[in-house]
Amino acid sequence: MSLISPWRADFPGILALEAEGQTYLDSAATAQKPQPMLDALLGYYGSGAANVHRAQHLPGERATRAFEATREKAAHWLNAGDATQIVFTRSATEAFNLLAYGLEGEFQAGDELVISTLEHHANLLPWQQLALRRQLKLVVLPLDSSGLIDLDQAAQLIGPRTKLLAVSQLSNVLGCWQPVSQLLALGKAQGALTVVDGTQGVVHDRHDLQALGCDFYICSSHKLYGPDGVGLLYGRAPALQRLRHWQFGGEMLLHTDFYNATFRDAPLGFEAGTPPIASVIALGASLDYLAALDSSAVKAHEARLHNKLLAGLSLRQGVRLLGEPRVALASFVVEGVHNADLAQLLTEQGIAVRAGHHCAMPLLQSLGLSGAIRVSLGLYNDSSDLERFFAALDQALELLQ
Ligand SMILES: Cc1ncc(COP(=O)(O)O)c(C=O)c1O
C-alpha cells in the first residue's frame, strides 16, 4: 500500500532534495522546514531587522512583539503554563550546559546525578563534566533488553543521595518512548531535581509539561521543523529560581557599575546578548503551521510509515535492529557488514541516512557496537522514500554480503 504524505508539498526542502535525486531519511538529525517558516524568516529580514527588548522605535517594537509571541506559542505547544517559564537558548545542547552551570551551586561532593545508558551526549557530557568539577557521582541507569530504562534497577539506584535525575523521553537511537513518568516519580520521591530531554519526543507527540511535572524540559527548534540556532528550556518557576546566572552581557542585568551587578530573573536573565531573533520568530511560524495540522492524522501517517520501515527491515537477511523501535526511526546493523561501508553505498545511491554513533557513544559501546545505520522519518516522508531506500539497501547488500 502506498502512503502519501499530504504535507510533503509544504516543505520545499524535501522537494528540492528529491529533484536532486536525494531521499531524505535523516529527520532525527534535523528536519526540513515548512514554507511558512521560510516566509517568516524572509519577512523579518525583508521588512526591516531590529534588535529586541531594547529599542523604542517601531521596528524594534515589532521584532520584540513577534519574538515574545513565539515564547507564548512554545508555552502553549508544551502546555507549560506561564510563558516566562520558557527560556530561549542557542540549542538543546546549550540548554543542558546552562543547567549544569546554573545548578552547580546546588551540589556537594558525594551527591549523585542520575542519567541513563541511552542519553545523547548533550545530556551526558554537561553532567559528566560537572561531576568531575565538583566530585559528584554520575549514576547511569541500565536498560532492559527492549531498550527501555529498567524501572526495577532505577528504583534501586535512585536514592537519598540522588540530587538530580536527567533522562530522555524518546531515544534518538532506539526510537522508543521511555517510562519518564515513573522515573520522575522515583526522582521526586527523593527530592531530586528532574530534567527531561524532549529533543526527539517533542517532535512525535504533544506533551503536557504541567501534567508531566518535571522541573526542566529541553528541546530544539531545528528538529521540530523550525530553524536552527534555537533551543527551548522550560523550567518550573521555582526550579528556574534555583539557577545561578551563567552567561553575562547585554540586557540580562538590572543594574551594573564597574564592580558589581544585579541580574534579571528568567527568562531574560538567561538570554545574554542578542538572541537569534529571526530564528525565534520563524520558530513561531513553524509552531503555527504544526498547530493547524490534524495531529492524529500526522501520528497515524508516521506510524504507518514506521511499520513499513520495520517490516521491510525484517525481510532483509542479517539485519539486526537496535532495541525495539516504536516510533519515528530505526537503527540497525547488518551481520558481517561494516556500517560505514553500507552508509557509503547508500550515500552513493542518494539515500540520506545517518551512520555512526549518533552522539550516543556509550550506548553503542554498551551494545558492543562502534556504529549503526539510522533511518528516521518526518511527517513529509512517503512510502516512495522507503521504497527507494530498500532498493538501495538491497543493491548495497548484494555487493557487501
Ligand atoms: C535526544 C537528543 N538530545 C539532545 C540533542 C541535542 O540537540 P541539539 O543538537 O539541537 O543541541 C539531540 C540531537 O540530536 C538529541 O537527539
Ligand as a Chemical Component Dictionary entry (heavy atoms), coordinates in Angstrom:
data_LIG
# 
_chem_comp.id                   LIG 
_chem_comp.type                 NON-POLYMER 
_chem_comp.pdbx_formal_charge   0 
_chem_comp.three_letter_code    LIG 
# 
loop_
_chem_comp_atom.comp_id 
_chem_comp_atom.atom_id 
_chem_comp_atom.alt_atom_id 
_chem_comp_atom.type_symbol 
_chem_comp_atom.charge 
_chem_comp_atom.model_Cartn_x 
_chem_comp_atom.model_Cartn_y 
_chem_comp_atom.model_Cartn_z 
_chem_comp_atom.pdbx_ordinal 
LIG C1 C1 C 0 17.910 13.099 22.196 1  
LIG C2 C2 C 0 18.706 14.331 21.829 2  
LIG N1 N1 N 0 19.076 15.175 22.795 3  
LIG C3 C3 C 0 19.777 16.290 22.533 4  
LIG C4 C4 C 0 20.163 16.600 21.247 5  
LIG C5 C5 C 0 20.958 17.850 21.001 6  
LIG O1 O1 O 0 20.250 18.738 20.221 7  
LIG P1 P1 P 0 20.985 19.991 19.541 8  
LIG O2 O2 O 0 21.998 19.392 18.615 9  
LIG O3 O3 O 0 19.916 20.692 18.844 10 
LIG O4 O4 O 0 21.646 20.768 20.589 11 
LIG C6 C6 C 0 19.815 15.734 20.203 12 
LIG C7 C7 C 0 20.248 15.996 18.809 13 
LIG O5 O5 O 0 20.470 15.073 18.055 14 
LIG C8 C8 C 0 19.057 14.576 20.502 15 
LIG O6 O6 O 0 18.677 13.711 19.543 16 
# 
loop_
_chem_comp_bond.comp_id 
_chem_comp_bond.atom_id_1 
_chem_comp_bond.atom_id_2 
_chem_comp_bond.value_order 
_chem_comp_bond.pdbx_ordinal 
LIG C1 C2 SING 1  
LIG C2 N1 SING 2  
LIG C2 C8 DOUB 3  
LIG N1 C3 DOUB 4  
LIG C3 C4 SING 5  
LIG C4 C5 SING 6  
LIG C4 C6 DOUB 7  
LIG C5 O1 SING 8  
LIG O1 P1 SING 9  
LIG P1 O2 DOUB 10 
LIG P1 O3 SING 11 
LIG P1 O4 SING 12 
LIG C6 C7 SING 13 
LIG C6 C8 SING 14 
LIG C7 O5 DOUB 15 
LIG C8 O6 SING 16 
# 
